[in-house]
Amino acid sequence: MKSWIEGRDFDGGSNFIQTGSGAERGEDIEMSGATVADQDFIAAARQDIPRLIAEVRRLRALQTK
């Protein structure tokens, strides 16, 4: 997913989250009342949260050694 913000990433239109790309592109997500930071966080969460969990597990494993 990618967050697209009018004026930051493109000119004209509205803010949205792009789901997928190319032939795998799904419907765009438009949110009402979300801040730019909210939208960026939501768009990145799918990739970032699994990495965060993996890092927490790695650090916990280091503590038990």
MOPAC internal coordinates of N, CA, C and O (Angstrom, degrees):
PM7 1SCF
backbone

  N    0.0000 0     0.00 0     0.00 0    0    0    0
  C    1.4439 1     0.00 0     0.00 0    1    0    0
  C    1.5259 1   109.11 1     0.00 0    2    1    0
  O    1.2310 1   121.15 1   -30.17 1    3    2    1
  N    1.3153 1   115.41 1   149.83 1    3    2    1
  C    1.4570 1   120.89 1   179.15 1    5    3    2
  C    1.5195 1   108.81 1  -137.68 1    6    5    3
  O    1.2310 1   121.43 1   -45.21 1    7    6    5
  N    1.3174 1   114.86 1   134.79 1    7    6    5
  C    1.4529 1   121.49 1   177.30 1    9    7    6
  C    1.5221 1   109.33 1   -87.64 1   10    9    7
  O    1.2310 1   120.42 1   -51.80 1   11   10    9
  N    1.3188 1   116.80 1   128.20 1   11   10    9
  C    1.4548 1   122.62 1   177.55 1   13   11   10
  C    1.5264 1   107.92 1  -116.23 1   14   13   11
  O    1.2310 1   120.76 1   -58.62 1   15   14   13
  N    1.3287 1   116.16 1   121.38 1   15   14   13
  C    1.4598 1   122.49 1  -177.71 1   17   15   14
  C    1.5214 1   109.08 1  -115.80 1   18   17   15
  O    1.2310 1   121.06 1   -55.30 1   19   18   17
  N    1.3363 1   115.58 1   124.70 1   19   18   17
  C    1.4595 1   120.80 1   178.62 1   21   19   18
  C    1.5224 1   109.20 1   -60.12 1   22   21   19
  O    1.2310 1   120.56 1   -46.88 1   23   22   21
  N    1.3303 1   116.53 1   133.12 1   23   22   21
  C    1.4538 1   121.99 1  -179.78 1   25   23   22
  C    1.5198 1   113.40 1    88.75 1   26   25   23
  O    1.2310 1   119.84 1   157.38 1   27   26   25
  N    1.3087 1   117.90 1   -22.62 1   27   26   25
  C    1.4647 1   121.85 1   176.38 1   29   27   26
  C    1.5261 1   110.33 1  -101.92 1   30   29   27
  O    1.2310 1   120.93 1   132.95 1   31   30   29
  N    1.3311 1   115.83 1   -47.05 1   31   30   29
  C    1.4602 1   121.29 1  -174.60 1   33   31   30
  C    1.5222 1   113.24 1  -107.87 1   34   33   31
  O    1.2310 1   120.05 1   160.30 1   35   34   33
  N    1.3115 1   117.50 1   -19.70 1   35   34   33
  C    1.4581 1   122.25 1  -179.84 1   37   35   34
  C    1.5256 1   108.61 1  -164.55 1   38   37   35
  O    1.2310 1   120.65 1   -13.76 1   39   38   37
  N    1.3197 1   116.37 1   166.24 1   39   38   37
  C    1.4634 1   121.16 1   177.92 1   41   39   38
  C    1.5219 1   109.49 1  -109.36 1   42   41   39
  O    1.2310 1   120.67 1   -47.91 1   43   42   41
  N    1.3098 1   116.32 1   132.09 1   43   42   41
  C    1.4653 1   121.55 1   177.64 1   45   43   42
  C    1.5126 1   112.40 1    87.41 1   46   45   43
  O    1.2310 1   120.85 1   -29.93 1   47   46   45
  N    1.3091 1   115.98 1   150.07 1   47   46   45
  C    1.4571 1   120.66 1   179.57 1   49   47   46
  C    1.5108 1   111.32 1    96.74 1   50   49   47
  O    1.2310 1   120.77 1    26.78 1   51   50   49
  N    1.3208 1   116.12 1  -153.22 1   51   50   49
  C    1.4610 1   120.71 1  -179.39 1   53   51   50
  C    1.5203 1   109.56 1  -133.85 1   54   53   51
  O    1.2310 1   120.73 1   -15.97 1   55   54   53
  N    1.3187 1   116.20 1   164.03 1   55   54   53
  C    1.4605 1   122.08 1   177.27 1   57   55   54
  C    1.5276 1   109.22 1   -67.68 1   58   57   55
  O    1.2310 1   120.76 1   -38.27 1   59   58   57
  N    1.3385 1   116.15 1   141.73 1   59   58   57
  C    1.4619 1   119.51 1   178.06 1   61   59   58
  C    1.5217 1   110.07 1  -159.81 1   62   61   59
  O    1.2310 1   121.19 1   -14.83 1   63   62   61
  N    1.3262 1   115.33 1   165.17 1   63   62   61
  C    1.4596 1   122.48 1   173.09 1   65   63   62
  C    1.5176 1   106.67 1  -108.81 1   66   65   63
  O    1.2310 1   120.93 1   -55.26 1   67   66   65
  N    1.3179 1   115.83 1   124.74 1   67   66   65
  C    1.4660 1   122.13 1   178.03 1   69   67   66
  C    1.5146 1   107.87 1   -86.90 1   70   69   67
  O    1.2310 1   120.53 1   -51.50 1   71   70   69
  N    1.3239 1   116.58 1   128.50 1   71   70   69
  C    1.4623 1   120.76 1   178.15 1   73   71   70
  C    1.5195 1   108.63 1  -106.09 1   74   73   71
  O    1.2310 1   120.57 1   -61.49 1   75   74   73
  N    1.3074 1   116.51 1   118.51 1   75   74   73
  C    1.4558 1   121.83 1  -179.54 1   77   75   74
  C    1.5156 1   111.84 1    73.84 1   78   77   75
  O    1.2310 1   121.19 1     3.49 1   79   78   77
  N    1.3247 1   115.33 1  -176.51 1   79   78   77
  C    1.4641 1   121.11 1   177.79 1   81   79   78
  C    1.5180 1   109.12 1  -153.98 1   82   81   79
  O    1.2310 1   121.16 1   -19.04 1   83   82   81
  N    1.3074 1   115.38 1   160.96 1   83   82   81
  C    1.4610 1   120.84 1   179.68 1   85   83   82
  C    1.5182 1   111.45 1    56.62 1   86   85   83
  O    1.2310 1   120.81 1    43.51 1   87   86   85
  N    1.3193 1   116.06 1  -136.49 1   87   86   85
  C    1.4662 1   121.52 1  -178.99 1   89   87   86
  C    1.5280 1   111.79 1   -66.27 1   90   89   87
  O    1.2310 1   120.35 1   160.18 1   91   90   89
  N    1.3285 1   116.93 1   -19.82 1   91   90   89
  C    1.4675 1   121.88 1  -178.49 1   93   91   90
  C    1.5327 1   112.54 1   -92.35 1   94   93   91
  O    1.2310 1   119.87 1  -173.61 1   95   94   93
  N    1.3260 1   117.85 1     6.39 1   95   94   93
  C    1.4632 1   120.74 1  -176.42 1   97   95   94
  C    1.5197 1   110.66 1   -71.71 1   98   97   95
  O    1.2310 1   121.75 1   -49.55 1   99   98   97
  N    1.3301 1   114.26 1   130.45 1   99   98   97
  C    1.4547 1   120.96 1   176.40 1  101   99   98
  C    1.5147 1   110.07 1   -98.75 1  102  101   99
  O    1.2310 1   120.85 1    14.50 1  103  102  101
  N    1.3164 1   115.99 1  -165.50 1  103  102  101
  C    1.4599 1   120.77 1   178.58 1  105  103  102
  C    1.5191 1   109.95 1   -72.99 1  106  105  103
  O    1.2310 1   121.07 1   -38.61 1  107  106  105
  N    1.3342 1   115.56 1   141.39 1  107  106  105
  C    1.4569 1   120.32 1   175.27 1  109  107  106
  C    1.5279 1   109.21 1   -69.06 1  110  109  107
  O    1.2310 1   121.29 1   -27.70 1  111  110  109
  N    1.3297 1   115.14 1   152.30 1  111  110  109
  C    1.4587 1   121.49 1   178.11 1  113  111  110
  C    1.5207 1   108.19 1  -110.01 1  114  113  111
  O    1.2310 1   120.45 1   -57.00 1  115  114  113
  N    1.3107 1   116.74 1   123.00 1  115  114  113
  C    1.4602 1   121.38 1   174.35 1  117  115  114
  C    1.5216 1   107.37 1  -113.60 1  118  117  115
  O    1.2310 1   120.69 1   -47.20 1  119  118  117
  N    1.3302 1   116.29 1   132.80 1  119  118  117
  C    1.4608 1   121.21 1  -176.73 1  121  119  118
  C    1.5200 1   110.51 1  -113.36 1  122  121  119
  O    1.2310 1   121.19 1   -33.93 1  123  122  121
  N    1.2938 1   115.32 1   146.07 1  123  122  121
  C    1.4536 1   121.48 1   177.69 1  125  123  122
  C    1.5205 1   108.77 1  -105.64 1  126  125  123
  O    1.2310 1   120.13 1   -53.34 1  127  126  125
  N    1.3201 1   117.36 1   126.66 1  127  126  125
  C    1.4538 1   121.46 1   176.25 1  129  127  126
  C    1.5147 1   115.54 1    86.28 1  130  129  127
  O    1.2310 1   119.82 1   179.64 1  131  130  129
  N    1.3142 1   117.96 1    -0.36 1  131  130  129
  C    1.4703 1   120.72 1   179.64 1  133  131  130
  C    1.5201 1   109.58 1   -82.92 1  134  133  131
  O    1.2310 1   120.90 1   -36.06 1  135  134  133
  N    1.3239 1   115.88 1   143.94 1  135  134  133
  C    1.4579 1   120.06 1   173.11 1  137  135  134
  C    1.5286 1   108.37 1   -80.35 1  138  137  135
  O    1.2310 1   120.60 1   -12.29 1  139  138  137
  N    1.3221 1   116.45 1   167.71 1  139  138  137
  C    1.4671 1   120.95 1   175.84 1  141  139  138
  C    1.5229 1   109.25 1   -59.17 1  142  141  139
  O    1.2310 1   120.19 1   137.59 1  143  142  141
  N    1.3276 1   117.24 1   -42.41 1  143  142  141
  C    1.4719 1   120.79 1   179.33 1  145  143  142
  C    1.5238 1   110.90 1   -62.78 1  146  145  143
  O    1.2310 1   120.01 1   139.15 1  147  146  145
  N    1.3300 1   117.59 1   -40.85 1  147  146  145
  C    1.4684 1   121.04 1   177.09 1  149  147  146
  C    1.5221 1   110.32 1   -59.64 1  150  149  147
  O    1.2310 1   120.90 1   131.32 1  151  150  149
  N    1.3259 1   115.89 1   -48.68 1  151  150  149
  C    1.4588 1   120.60 1  -177.48 1  153  151  150
  C    1.5179 1   111.04 1   -63.51 1  154  153  151
  O    1.2310 1   119.80 1   136.32 1  155  154  153
  N    1.3240 1   117.99 1   -43.68 1  155  154  153
  C    1.4634 1   121.05 1   178.37 1  157  155  154
  C    1.5329 1   111.00 1   -61.93 1  158  157  155
  O    1.2310 1   120.36 1   138.21 1  159  158  157
  N    1.3426 1   116.93 1   -41.79 1  159  158  157
  C    1.4641 1   121.36 1   179.11 1  161  159  158
  C    1.5240 1   110.89 1   -62.52 1  162  161  159
  O    1.2310 1   120.64 1   132.62 1  163  162  161
  N    1.3246 1   116.38 1   -47.38 1  163  162  161
  C    1.4632 1   120.56 1  -178.68 1  165  163  162
  C    1.5212 1   110.70 1   -62.34 1  166  165  163
  O    1.2310 1   120.21 1   136.99 1  167  166  165
  N    1.3202 1   117.20 1   -43.01 1  167  166  165
  C    1.4636 1   120.61 1  -179.70 1  169  167  166
  C    1.5219 1   111.93 1   -64.46 1  170  169  167
  O    1.2310 1   120.07 1   144.28 1  171  170  169
  N    1.3172 1   117.47 1   -35.72 1  171  170  169
  C    1.4726 1   121.46 1  -177.15 1  173  171  170
  C    1.5241 1   113.00 1   -85.52 1  174  173  171
  O    1.2310 1   119.91 1   161.90 1  175  174  173
  N    1.3256 1   117.78 1   -18.10 1  175  174  173
  C    1.4650 1   121.18 1  -172.54 1  177  175  174
  C    1.5199 1   113.21 1   -57.24 1  178  177  175
  O    1.2310 1   119.96 1   140.88 1  179  178  177
  N    1.3077 1   117.67 1   -39.12 1  179  178  177
  C    1.4641 1   120.07 1  -176.85 1  181  179  178
  C    1.5246 1   111.86 1   -60.18 1  182  181  179
  O    1.2310 1   120.22 1   145.27 1  183  182  181
  N    1.3140 1   117.19 1   -34.73 1  183  182  181
  C    1.4542 1   121.29 1   178.47 1  185  183  182
  C    1.5295 1   111.68 1   -89.73 1  186  185  183
  O    1.2310 1   120.37 1   141.82 1  187  186  185
  N    1.3262 1   116.89 1   -38.18 1  187  186  185
  C    1.4635 1   121.06 1  -172.02 1  189  187  186
  C    1.5204 1   114.27 1   -78.68 1  190  189  187
  O    1.2310 1   119.62 1   141.27 1  191  190  189
  N    1.3142 1   118.34 1   -38.73 1  191  190  189
  C    1.4692 1   120.51 1  -176.15 1  193  191  190
  C    1.5307 1   111.82 1   -63.16 1  194  193  191
  O    1.2310 1   118.37 1   133.71 1  195  194  193
  N    1.3297 1   120.72 1   -46.29 1  195  194  193
  C    1.4740 1   118.75 1   176.32 1  197  195  194
  C    1.5257 1   113.02 1   -59.26 1  198  197  195
  O    1.2310 1   120.13 1   142.51 1  199  198  197
  N    1.3447 1   117.35 1   -37.49 1  199  198  197
  C    1.4727 1   119.92 1   177.44 1  201  199  198
  C    1.5233 1   110.53 1   -66.55 1  202  201  199
  O    1.2310 1   120.39 1   140.86 1  203  202  201
  N    1.3266 1   116.86 1   -39.14 1  203  202  201
  C    1.4624 1   121.26 1   178.65 1  205  203  202
  C    1.5279 1   110.45 1   -63.20 1  206  205  203
  O    1.2310 1   120.59 1   134.73 1  207  206  205
  N    1.3152 1   116.47 1   -45.27 1  207  206  205
  C    1.4688 1   120.32 1   179.18 1  209  207  206
  C    1.5279 1   110.55 1   -62.71 1  210  209  207
  O    1.2310 1   120.21 1   137.93 1  211  210  209
  N    1.3168 1   117.21 1   -42.07 1  211  210  209
  C    1.4692 1   120.38 1   178.41 1  213  211  210
  C    1.5216 1   110.94 1   -61.78 1  214  213  211
  O    1.2310 1   120.26 1   140.36 1  215  214  213
  N    1.3173 1   117.11 1   -39.64 1  215  214  213
  C    1.4670 1   120.29 1   179.52 1  217  215  214
  C    1.5222 1   111.11 1   -68.35 1  218  217  215
  O    1.2310 1   119.84 1   139.33 1  219  218  217
  N    1.3148 1   117.92 1   -40.67 1  219  218  217
  C    1.4746 1   120.89 1   176.88 1  221  219  218
  C    1.5225 1   109.98 1   -61.09 1  222  221  219
  O    1.2310 1   120.40 1   135.58 1  223  222  221
  N    1.3208 1   116.84 1   -44.42 1  223  222  221
  C    1.4727 1   120.20 1   178.37 1  225  223  222
  C    1.5192 1   111.41 1   -62.34 1  226  225  223
  O    1.2310 1   120.30 1   139.41 1  227  226  225
  N    1.3262 1   117.03 1   -40.59 1  227  226  225
  C    1.4614 1   121.15 1   178.93 1  229  227  226
  C    1.5230 1   110.58 1   -62.64 1  230  229  227
  O    1.2310 1   120.63 1   134.96 1  231  230  229
  N    1.3239 1   116.40 1   -45.04 1  231  230  229
  C    1.4671 1   120.29 1  -179.71 1  233  231  230
  C    1.5217 1   111.97 1   -66.96 1  234  233  231
  O    1.2310 1   120.29 1   141.74 1  235  234  233
  N    1.3214 1   117.05 1   -38.26 1  235  234  233
  C    1.4701 1   119.96 1   177.12 1  237  235  234
  C    1.5276 1   110.73 1   -64.21 1  238  237  235
  O    1.2310 1   120.63 1   141.10 1  239  238  237
  N    1.3196 1   116.39 1   -38.90 1  239  238  237
  C    1.4647 1   120.19 1   177.87 1  241  239  238
  C    1.5205 1   111.14 1   -63.22 1  242  241  239
  O    1.2310 1   120.01 1   143.97 1  243  242  241
  N    1.3199 1   117.59 1   -36.03 1  243  242  241
  C    1.4539 1   120.94 1   177.78 1  245  243  242
  C    1.5322 1   111.75 1   -66.70 1  246  245  243
  O    1.2310 1   120.55 1   146.90 1  247  246  245
  N    1.3140 1   116.56 1   -33.10 1  247  246  245
  C    1.4701 1   120.74 1  -179.06 1  249  247  246
  C    1.5168 1   111.71 1   -69.82 1  250  249  247
  O    1.2310 1   119.48 1   150.63 1  251  250  249
  N    1.3128 1   118.59 1   -29.37 1  251  250  249
  C    1.4553 1   121.06 1  -176.74 1  253  251  250
  C    1.5215 1   112.74 1   -84.71 1  254  253  251
  O    1.2310 1   120.34 1   174.07 1  255  254  253
  N    1.3133 1   116.95 1    -5.93 1  255  254  253
  C    1.4761 1   120.30 1  -179.78 1  257  255  254
  C    1.4928 1   111.15 1   -84.39 1  258  257  255
  O    1.2310 1   120.10 1   180.00 1  259  258  257

